[in-house]
Amino acid sequence: MANETKDVLTSERGDYYHQGVITKLFPSNNTGVVRTESGRELTFSYDLVILCGEAKSALDLKVGEPVGYDLGWTSSGLKITKIKTYPKPPTPGGGADSEGQRS
C-alpha cells in the first residue's frame, strides 16, 4: 500500500517559493513590486535581490510575469530577497516567430 502524501509547503509549480506577479518595475530607482497571492504588494531592490531561474538580470524581469519569491528582514523592513522566474509557456501553434516571414 503506497502512502502518498502531498507536501503542503510546495507551490503549484512544485517548488518551495511563495507565488506572486510582478506589478511594477522602476528601473530609474532600481526597484520593483510583486503582488502576492493574498494581494499584498512587496518591494524589492535590483541591487539586493537574488535572481534564479530564467532571468539572469533584473532587466530581464517584465510586468505581469509570474514569479516565485522569498522574503527577508532588511534594515528597511520586510523585503523580497530572492526571485525565481519560470520558463515561458509554449505559444499555441508551436512554431517559431513568424515576424518578417511573409508569403
TIFIKE-606671 format. One record per atom (N, C-alpha, C): residue in one letter; x, y, z; residue number from 1. Coordinates in nm, 2 decimals. Example, Ala and Ser with C-alpha at 12.3 -4.5 7.8 and 13.67 -1.06 7.14 Angstrom:
% TIFIKE-606671
  resn       x       y       z  resi
     a    1.32   -0.57    0.78     1
     a    1.23   -0.45    0.78     1
     a    1.32   -0.33    0.78     1
     s    1.28   -0.22    0.71     2
     s    1.37   -0.11    0.71     2
     s    1.29    0.00    0.79     2
//
This chain:
% TIFIKE-606671
  resn       x       y       z  resi
     m    0.08   -0.12    0.00     1
     m    0.00    0.00    0.00     1
     m    0.09    0.12    0.00     1
     a    0.08    0.20   -0.10     2
     a    0.16    0.33   -0.11     2
     a    0.09    0.44   -0.03     2
     n    0.17    0.50    0.05     3
     n    0.12    0.61    0.13     3
     n    0.17    0.74    0.06     3
     e    0.08    0.80   -0.02     4
     e    0.11    0.92   -0.09     4
     e    0.06    1.04   -0.02     4
     t    0.15    1.13    0.02     5
     t    0.11    1.25    0.09     5
     t    0.17    1.37    0.01     5
     k    0.09    1.47    0.00     6
     k    0.13    1.59   -0.07     6
     k    0.20    1.68    0.03     6
     d    0.31    1.73    0.00     7
     d    0.38    1.83    0.08     7
     d    0.30    1.96    0.07     7
     v    0.25    2.01    0.19     8
     v    0.16    2.13    0.19     8
     v    0.25    2.25    0.16     8
     l    0.38    2.24    0.17     9
     l    0.46    2.36    0.15     9
     l    0.50    2.39    0.01     9
     t    0.48    2.29   -0.08    10
     t    0.52    2.31   -0.22    10
     t    0.41    2.39   -0.29    10
     s    0.45    2.47   -0.38    11
     s    0.36    2.55   -0.46    11
     s    0.31    2.47   -0.58    11
     e    0.22    2.52   -0.66    12
     e    0.16    2.46   -0.77    12
     e    0.27    2.42   -0.87    12
     r    0.38    2.50   -0.87    13
     r    0.49    2.47   -0.96    13
     r    0.59    2.37   -0.91    13
     g    0.57    2.32   -0.79    14
     g    0.65    2.21   -0.74    14
     g    0.77    2.26   -0.66    14
     d    0.78    2.39   -0.63    15
     d    0.90    2.44   -0.55    15
     d    0.85    2.50   -0.42    15
     y    0.94    2.55   -0.34    16
     y    0.90    2.60   -0.21    16
     y    0.89    2.75   -0.20    16
     y    0.88    2.82   -0.31    17
     y    0.87    2.96   -0.32    17
     y    0.72    3.01   -0.30    17
     h    0.71    3.12   -0.24    18
     h    0.57    3.19   -0.24    18
     h    0.55    3.23   -0.39    18
     q    0.42    3.24   -0.43    19
     q    0.39    3.27   -0.57    19
     q    0.33    3.42   -0.58    19
     g    0.37    3.49   -0.68    20
     g    0.32    3.62   -0.70    20
     g    0.34    3.67   -0.84    20
     v    0.31    3.79   -0.87    21
     v    0.32    3.85   -1.00    21
     v    0.39    3.99   -0.99    21
     i    0.48    4.01   -1.08    22
     i    0.54    4.15   -1.09    22
     i    0.44    4.25   -1.13    22
     t    0.42    4.35   -1.06    23
     t    0.32    4.45   -1.09    23
     t    0.38    4.58   -1.13    23
     k    0.50    4.62   -1.08    24
     k    0.56    4.74   -1.12    24
     k    0.71    4.73   -1.12    24
     l    0.78    4.79   -1.21    25
     l    0.92    4.80   -1.22    25
     l    0.96    4.94   -1.24    25
     f    1.06    4.99   -1.16    26
     f    1.11    5.12   -1.16    26
     f    1.26    5.12   -1.19    26
     p    1.30    5.10   -1.32    27
     p    1.45    5.09   -1.35    27
     p    1.53    5.21   -1.30    27
     s    1.47    5.33   -1.30    28
     s    1.54    5.45   -1.26    28
     s    1.57    5.45   -1.11    28
     n    1.49    5.38   -1.03    29
     n    1.52    5.37   -0.89    29
     n    1.57    5.23   -0.85    29
     n    1.59    5.14   -0.95    30
     n    1.64    5.01   -0.93    30
     n    1.55    4.93   -0.83    30
     t    1.42    4.95   -0.84    31
     t    1.32    4.88   -0.75    31
     t    1.21    4.82   -0.83    31
     g    1.13    4.73   -0.77    32
     g    1.02    4.67   -0.83    32
     g    0.92    4.63   -0.72    32
     v    0.80    4.59   -0.77    33
     v    0.69    4.55   -0.67    33
     v    0.64    4.41   -0.72    33
     v    0.61    4.32   -0.63    34
     v    0.55    4.19   -0.65    34
     v    0.42    4.19   -0.57    34
     r    0.31    4.15   -0.64    35
     r    0.18    4.13   -0.57    35
     r    0.17    3.99   -0.53    35
     t    0.15    3.96   -0.40    36
     t    0.14    3.82   -0.35    36
     t    0.01    3.76   -0.38    36
     e   -0.01    3.63   -0.35    37
     e   -0.13    3.56   -0.38    37
     e   -0.25    3.62   -0.29    37
     s   -0.21    3.68   -0.18    38
     s   -0.32    3.74   -0.09    38
     s   -0.35    3.89   -0.13    38
     g   -0.27    3.94   -0.23    39
     g   -0.30    4.08   -0.27    39
     g   -0.21    4.18   -0.22    39
     r   -0.12    4.14   -0.12    40
     r   -0.03    4.24   -0.06    40
     r    0.08    4.27   -0.17    40
     e    0.13    4.40   -0.16    41
     e    0.24    4.43   -0.25    41
     e    0.37    4.45   -0.18    41
     l    0.47    4.38   -0.22    42
     l    0.60    4.38   -0.15    42
     l    0.71    4.43   -0.25    42
     t    0.80    4.51   -0.20    43
     t    0.90    4.57   -0.29    43
     t    1.03    4.48   -0.29    43
     f    1.11    4.51   -0.39    44
     f    1.25    4.45   -0.40    44
     f    1.34    4.55   -0.46    44
     s    1.47    4.54   -0.43    45
     s    1.57    4.62   -0.49    45
     s    1.65    4.54   -0.59    45
     y    1.67    4.59   -0.71    46
     y    1.75    4.53   -0.81    46
     y    1.89    4.49   -0.76    46
     d    1.94    4.57   -0.68    47
     d    2.08    4.55   -0.63    47
     d    2.09    4.45   -0.52    47
     l    1.98    4.42   -0.45    48
     l    1.99    4.33   -0.33    48
     l    1.92    4.20   -0.35    48
     v    1.83    4.19   -0.46    49
     v    1.76    4.06   -0.48    49
     v    1.85    3.96   -0.55    49
     i    1.83    3.84   -0.51    50
     i    1.90    3.72   -0.58    50
     i    1.80    3.67   -0.68    50
     l    1.85    3.66   -0.80    51
     l    1.77    3.60   -0.91    51
     l    1.81    3.46   -0.94    51
     c    1.71    3.38   -0.97    52
     c    1.73    3.24   -1.01    52
     c    1.62    3.20   -1.11    52
     g    1.65    3.10   -1.19    53
     g    1.55    3.06   -1.29    53
     g    1.59    3.12   -1.43    53
     e    1.49    3.16   -1.50    54
     e    1.51    3.21   -1.64    54
     e    1.58    3.35   -1.65    54
     a    1.55    3.44   -1.56    55
     a    1.60    3.58   -1.56    55
     a    1.75    3.57   -1.51    55
     k    1.84    3.63   -1.58    56
     k    1.98    3.64   -1.54    56
     k    2.01    3.78   -1.49    56
     s    1.92    3.88   -1.51    57
     s    1.95    4.01   -1.47    57
     s    1.81    4.07   -1.43    57
     a    1.81    4.17   -1.35    58
     a    1.68    4.24   -1.31    58
     a    1.62    4.30   -1.43    58
     l    1.70    4.34   -1.53    59
     l    1.64    4.40   -1.65    59
     l    1.57    4.30   -1.74    59
     d    1.58    4.17   -1.71    60
     d    1.50    4.06   -1.78    60
     d    1.36    4.05   -1.72    60
     l    1.33    4.11   -1.61    61
     l    1.20    4.09   -1.55    61
     l    1.10    4.18   -1.62    61
     k    0.98    4.13   -1.63    62
     k    0.87    4.20   -1.70    62
     k    0.75    4.21   -1.62    62
     v    0.67    4.33   -1.63    63
     v    0.55    4.35   -1.56    63
     v    0.45    4.24   -1.60    63
     g    0.38    4.18   -1.51    64
     g    0.28    4.08   -1.54    64
     g    0.34    3.94   -1.54    64
     e    0.47    3.92   -1.52    65
     e    0.53    3.79   -1.52    65
     e    0.51    3.72   -1.38    65
     p    0.46    3.60   -1.38    66
     p    0.45    3.52   -1.26    66
     p    0.59    3.48   -1.21    66
     v    0.61    3.50   -1.08    67
     v    0.74    3.46   -1.02    67
     v    0.72    3.39   -0.88    67
     g    0.82    3.32   -0.84    68
     g    0.83    3.27   -0.71    68
     g    0.92    3.37   -0.63    68
     y    0.90    3.38   -0.50    69
     y    0.98    3.48   -0.42    69
     y    1.00    3.43   -0.28    69
     d    1.10    3.48   -0.22    70
     d    1.13    3.46   -0.08    70
     d    1.15    3.59   -0.01    70
     l    1.12    3.59    0.12    71
     l    1.12    3.72    0.19    71
     l    1.23    3.72    0.30    71
     g    1.28    3.84    0.33    72
     g    1.37    3.85    0.44    72
     g    1.36    3.99    0.50    72
     w    1.41    4.00    0.63    73
     w    1.41    4.13    0.70    73
     w    1.53    4.20    0.67    73
     t    1.51    4.33    0.63    74
     t    1.62    4.42    0.60    74
     t    1.61    4.54    0.69    74
     s    1.71    4.63    0.68    75
     s    1.71    4.75    0.77    75
     s    1.58    4.83    0.73    75
     s    1.53    4.81    0.61    76
     s    1.41    4.88    0.57    76
     s    1.28    4.81    0.59    76
     g    1.29    4.70    0.66    77
     g    1.17    4.62    0.69    77
     g    1.16    4.49    0.60    77
     l    1.05    4.43    0.59    78
     l    1.03    4.31    0.52    78
     l    1.04    4.33    0.37    78
     k    1.13    4.27    0.30    79
     k    1.15    4.29    0.15    79
     k    1.17    4.15    0.09    79
     i    1.15    4.15   -0.04    80
     i    1.18    4.03   -0.12    80
     i    1.33    4.02   -0.14    80
     t    1.38    3.90   -0.11    81
     t    1.53    3.88   -0.11    81
     t    1.57    3.79   -0.23    81
     k    1.47    3.71   -0.28    82
     k    1.50    3.62   -0.39    82
     k    1.38    3.61   -0.48    82
     i    1.41    3.61   -0.61    83
     i    1.30    3.60   -0.71    83
     i    1.34    3.48   -0.80    83
     k    1.24    3.39   -0.82    84
     k    1.26    3.28   -0.92    84
     k    1.17    3.31   -1.04    84
     t    1.22    3.31   -1.16    85
     t    1.14    3.32   -1.28    85
     t    1.13    3.19   -1.34    85
     y    1.02    3.17   -1.41    86
     y    0.99    3.04   -1.47    86
     y    0.99    3.04   -1.62    86
     p    1.01    2.93   -1.69    87
     p    1.01    2.93   -1.84    87
     p    0.88    2.97   -1.89    87
     k    0.88    3.04   -2.00    88
     k    0.76    3.09   -2.07    88
     k    0.68    2.97   -2.12    88
     p    0.55    2.97   -2.11    89
     p    0.47    2.86   -2.16    89
     p    0.48    2.86   -2.31    89
     p    0.48    2.75   -2.38    90
     p    0.48    2.75   -2.53    90
     p    0.36    2.82   -2.59    90
     t    0.38    2.89   -2.69    91
     t    0.27    2.96   -2.76    91
     t    0.19    2.86   -2.84    91
     p    0.06    2.88   -2.85    92
     p   -0.03    2.79   -2.93    92
     p    0.02    2.80   -3.08    92
     g    0.03    2.69   -3.15    93
     g    0.07    2.69   -3.28    93
     g    0.21    2.62   -3.29    93
     g    0.29    2.64   -3.18    94
     g    0.41    2.57   -3.17    94
     g    0.52    2.61   -3.26    94
     g    0.50    2.71   -3.35    95
     g    0.60    2.74   -3.45    95
     g    0.69    2.85   -3.39    95
     a    0.80    2.88   -3.47    96
     a    0.89    2.98   -3.43    96
     a    0.82    3.12   -3.47    96
     d    0.88    3.22   -3.42    97
     d    0.83    3.36   -3.45    97
     d    0.82    3.37   -3.60    97
     s    0.71    3.41   -3.66    98
     s    0.70    3.43   -3.80    98
     s    0.71    3.57   -3.84    98
     e    0.74    3.66   -3.75    99
     e    0.75    3.80   -3.78    99
     e    0.86    3.82   -3.89    99
     g    0.82    3.89   -3.99   100
     g    0.92    3.92   -4.10   100
     g    0.91    3.81   -4.21   100
     q    0.84    3.71   -4.19   101
     q    0.83    3.60   -4.29   101
     q    0.69    3.60   -4.35   101
     r    0.69    3.66   -4.47   102
     r    0.56    3.67   -4.54   102
     r    0.56    3.59   -4.66   102
     s    0.45    3.53   -4.70   103
     s    0.44    3.45   -4.82   103
     s    0.39    3.53   -4.94   103
//
